[in-house]
Amino acid sequence: MTNHNNNPISMIGFLFISVLVLAASSAENFNQDFQITWGDGRGMVLDDGSLLTLSLDKSSGSGFSSVNEYLFAKIDMQLKLVPGNSAGTVTTYYLSSEGSTHDEIDFEFLGNLSGDPYTLHTNIYALGTGNREQQFHLWFDPTLDFHTYSILWNPLTIIFSVDGRPIREYKNMESRGIPFPKSQAMRIYGSLWDAEDWATRGGLVKTDWTQAPFTTSFRGFTAQAGGTGDQSWLKQSVDAAGQASIKEVQAQYMIYNYCTDTTRFPQGVPPECSP
Ligand SMILES: *[C@@H]1O[C@H](CO)[C@@H](O)[C@H](O)[C@H]1NC(C)=O
């Protein structure tokens, strides 16, 4: 697909950086850092706190939230999504503050019929307003293995990455009057629920309840928060290689971008869409 994975020099550099990051932030424990918040036993922490599973059946889904709140964070989470016919199911993993003017940074995974691609949905709310959706298909089957989905949120930027590869950046453009989340602390949330009315092909494909219960697994959570440990991520932004990666991912895998949706925004797309 790209040649950057095959370059031995950058591969060595990549491995080296990975080792440093692992050393700096050991995996956290789901028992300590999260609470199952709903689902009446359908959410479970297993394997001494290293694995969290959420399940969904016809009566209910399930969800969790972090104990800690974060004002800026660099978060990695590995997810293995509902396999097989996952049409109608939605797995979420996001950061959110509370209240009517809340901020939010979202990853959502919309299931599909067996063999049809999941949709990775992203959105950003600032001061209660979202409407900043970008959607992607993935370059791998997200149900076969765990993959890492990361959010870097610092005062300069918000970066969404998949397996270390940046796919989207939302820069702080407050100097142009565009709101940016930066003063409300957020918790981390995850959930698995049914949205057969809209999730798959806009609601045409319904959930196949004969396949229930559906299960999504989470592991490998790490968080760097403002004020602890190495703080260099607080100043990080997407470098030239990262910008090239975002361009390439968006060219090949983006299936929806609010910034090009002139039907939805006949008076002109939102100001952050012009760089
Ligand atoms: C499901 O598969 C169809 C056909 O490939 C695709 O158009 C759609 O984006 C996929 N995802 C969802 C959530 O409908």
The ligand as an ORCA input file, in Angstrom:
! r2SCAN-3c Opt
* xyz 0 1
  C     -20.861     -1.398      4.896
  O     -20.543     -1.886      3.627
  C     -20.998     -1.060      2.561
  C     -20.706     -1.803      1.254
  O     -19.331     -2.027      1.099
  C     -20.296      0.295      2.643
  O     -20.818      1.154      1.633
  C     -20.520      0.920      4.015
  O     -19.729      2.095      4.137
  C     -20.111     -0.066      5.097
  N     -20.249      0.457      6.452
  C     -21.407      0.813      7.027
  C     -21.306      1.211      8.448
  O     -22.482      0.827      6.460
*
